[in-house]
Amino acid sequence: LQRTANLLQVSTYKQLGGIEGAIGHKAEQLYQQMPVLVKTALDRVLPLIVTLTQDGSNLTSRTALWSELSNDNEKNFVELMVEHRLFVSHLYQDKACFKVAHEAVLRRWQRVQGWIQQHQSALVSKGRLEQQTKQWLQDNKSKAFLLTQGKPLTDALALKADTSLTLTNDELALIRASQKTVQRKRGYLCSPCLFNRSFIWCHATKSAIATTGRKEAIRS
């Protein structure tokens, strides 16, 4: 940034779009200075801190756990963002967390905006999964809040297979529990025991009908 006596020039400030534009520019400058491998962590960190509403219209940030970072590149990326005051690190319920220091990091950093547009549909699905997971946990993992067969479970499985997005352990647990319930229902409907019961019932019904027919024939 162009500075005079350690102050940002007014013309440059206005050109960047005020304080939010300056934050977005600062984030891109820092990114360009990062080692190549650390840069690759951006795609893995963003899903942890970005949330879209179910209609895809509103973007908000969320708090992530340091324990959700899976390798040194991701940790180094977050550390650099914290060091340059673009992220903040804090404790929440005795757990180490981080989040964006300013919403402008998400809204005015063009690189992030491009990523969000590219993954908008998946982010909307992830937002729905987050809400379902919260309800499931709040109700002590009640079966009433499991993902039902069809679009809810299909969308969640697609998210699980999408390597560009990171799901939390709780979200993965909900998907597994939902899959097991659906598979059990399928197994029950297709079980040999159920088939045998159905066969016996049909055979008994046919026998009863035949017997009734013979009795009526004798009477006549």
C-alpha positions in Angstrom: 0.0 0.0 0.0 1.2 3.5 -0.7 2.0 5.3 2.5 3.5 8.6 3.6 5.0 8.9 7.1 3.5 5.5 7.8 0.0 6.7 6.9 -2.1 5.3 4.1 -2.6 7.9 1.5 -6.2 9.1 1.2 -6.2 8.6 -2.6 -5.1 5.0 -2.2 -7.6 4.4 0.6 -10.5 5.5 -1.6 -9.2 3.6 -4.6 -9.2 0.4 -2.6 -12.8 0.9 -1.5 -12.3 2.2 2.1 -11.4 0.1 5.1 -13.0 -3.1 3.8 -11.3 -2.8 0.4 -8.0 -2.2 2.2 -8.5 -5.4 4.3 -9.2 -7.4 1.2 -6.1 -6.0 -0.5 -4.0 -6.7 2.5 -5.2 -10.3 2.6 -4.2 -10.8 -1.1 -0.8 -9.2 -0.5 -0.1 -11.6 2.4 -1.3 -14.6 0.3 1.1 -13.7 -2.5 4.0 -13.8 0.0 3.1 -17.2 1.4 5.1 -20.3 0.4 3.5 -22.3 -2.3 2.4 -25.2 -0.1 0.9 -22.9 2.5 -1.1 -21.2 -0.3 -2.8 -24.6 -1.1 -4.3 -24.6 2.5 -6.7 -21.8 1.6 -9.1 -24.2 -0.1 -9.1 -26.4 3.0 -9.4 -23.6 5.6 -12.2 -21.6 3.9 -14.9 -24.4 4.4 -14.2 -24.2 8.1 -15.0 -20.5 8.4 -17.5 -19.8 5.7 -21.3 -20.3 5.9 -24.0 -19.6 3.4 -27.7 -19.4 4.3 -30.0 -22.1 2.9 -31.1 -19.8 0.0 -27.5 -18.9 -0.8 -28.1 -15.2 -0.4 -26.2 -14.4 2.8 -22.6 -15.0 3.6 -21.4 -15.2 7.2 -18.3 -16.4 9.1 -18.1 -19.1 11.7 -15.7 -20.1 14.4 -13.4 -23.1 13.7 -11.4 -25.3 16.0 -7.6 -25.5 15.6 -8.0 -29.2 16.0 -9.9 -29.3 12.7 -6.8 -28.4 10.8 -5.3 -31.5 9.3 -1.7 -30.6 8.5 1.2 -28.2 9.0 0.4 -26.2 5.9 -3.1 -25.4 7.1 -1.8 -24.5 10.6 0.9 -22.2 9.1 -1.7 -20.5 6.9 -3.9 -19.7 9.9 -0.9 -18.6 12.0 0.1 -16.2 9.3 -3.4 -14.8 9.0 -3.5 -14.4 12.8 -0.1 -12.8 12.9 -1.3 -10.1 10.4 -4.6 -9.6 12.2 -6.8 -11.0 9.5 -7.8 -13.9 11.7 -8.1 -13.9 15.5 -7.3 -16.9 17.8 -9.2 -17.4 21.0 -10.5 -19.9 23.5 -14.1 -21.0 23.5 -15.2 -23.5 26.2 -11.5 -24.3 26.8 -11.0 -25.2 23.1 -8.6 -23.3 20.9 -10.5 -21.6 18.1 -10.0 -19.1 15.2 -12.2 -17.0 13.0 -11.9 -14.0 10.7 -11.1 -10.7 12.4 -13.2 -8.8 9.9 -16.1 -10.0 7.6 -14.3 -8.0 4.9 -11.8 -10.8 4.7 -14.6 -12.9 3.2 -16.6 -10.2 1.4 -13.8 -8.0 -0.1 -11.0 -10.5 -0.8 -11.6 -11.3 -4.5 -9.9 -14.6 -4.3 -12.3 -15.8 -1.6 -15.3 -14.4 -3.4 -14.3 -16.4 -6.5 -14.0 -19.6 -4.4 -17.4 -19.0 -2.8 -19.0 -18.6 -6.3 -17.4 -21.8 -7.5 -18.7 -23.8 -4.5 -21.9 -22.0 -3.8 -24.2 -25.0 -4.3 -22.1 -27.2 -2.0 -21.8 -24.5 0.6 -25.6 -24.2 0.7 -25.9 -28.0 1.2 -23.2 -27.8 3.9 -25.2 -25.0 5.7 -28.2 -27.3 5.8 -26.1 -30.2 7.1 -24.7 -27.9 9.8 -28.2 -27.0 11.0 -29.3 -30.6 11.0 -26.3 -31.6 12.9 -26.9 -29.0 15.6 -30.5 -30.2 16.0 -29.4 -33.8 16.2 -26.8 -33.0 18.9 -29.1 -30.8 20.9 -31.7 -33.6 21.0 -29.1 -36.1 22.2 -28.7 -37.7 18.8 -32.4 -38.5 18.4 -33.4 -40.6 15.4 -36.0 -37.9 14.6 -33.2 -35.7 13.3 -31.4 -38.2 11.2 -31.0 -37.5 7.5 -33.9 -39.2 5.6 -33.5 -41.3 2.6 -33.6 -39.3 -0.6 -32.3 -35.8 -1.2 -31.2 -35.0 2.4 -28.9 -38.1 2.6 -27.9 -38.0 -1.0 -26.7 -34.3 -0.7 -24.8 -35.2 2.5 -23.1 -38.1 0.9 -22.1 -35.9 -2.1 -20.6 -33.4 0.4 -18.6 -36.2 2.0 -17.2 -37.2 -1.3 -16.4 -33.6 -2.3 -12.7 -33.2 -1.5 -12.9 -29.4 -1.7 -15.0 -29.2 1.4 -14.2 -30.3 5.0 -16.9 -31.8 7.2 -16.7 -31.8 11.0 -16.5 -35.0 13.0 -20.1 -34.4 14.2 -21.4 -34.0 10.6 -19.6 -37.2 9.6 -21.1 -39.0 12.6 -24.6 -37.8 11.6 -24.1 -39.1 8.0 -22.9 -42.5 9.3 -25.8 -42.8 11.7 -28.3 -41.9 9.0 -26.8 -44.4 6.6 -27.0 -47.2 9.1 -30.7 -46.5 9.8 -31.5 -46.4 6.1 -29.6 -49.7 5.5 -31.4 -51.4 8.4 -34.7 -50.4 7.0 -33.7 -51.7 3.6 -32.5 -54.9 5.1 -35.7 -55.4 7.0 -37.8 -54.9 3.9 -35.7 -57.3 1.9 -35.0 -59.8 4.6 -35.7 -63.6 3.9 -37.7 -63.7 7.1 -40.1 -61.0 5.8 -40.3 -62.7 2.5 -41.2 -66.0 4.1 -43.9 -64.4 6.3 -45.3 -62.8 3.2 -45.2 -66.1 1.3 -46.9 -68.0 4.1 -49.6 -65.3 4.5 -50.3 -65.4 0.7 -50.4 -69.2 0.7 -52.7 -69.3 3.7 -55.0 -66.8 2.1 -55.2 -68.7 -1.1 -55.9 -72.0 0.8 -58.7 -70.3 2.7 -60.3 -68.9 -0.5 -60.1 -72.4 -2.1 -61.7 -74.1 0.9 -64.5 -71.6 1.0 -65.1 -72.1 -2.7 -65.4 -75.9 -2.3 -67.8 -75.6 0.6 -70.1 -73.3 -1.4 -69.9 -75.7 -4.3 -71.0 -78.6 -2.0 -73.9 -76.6 -0.6 -75.2 -75.8 -4.0 
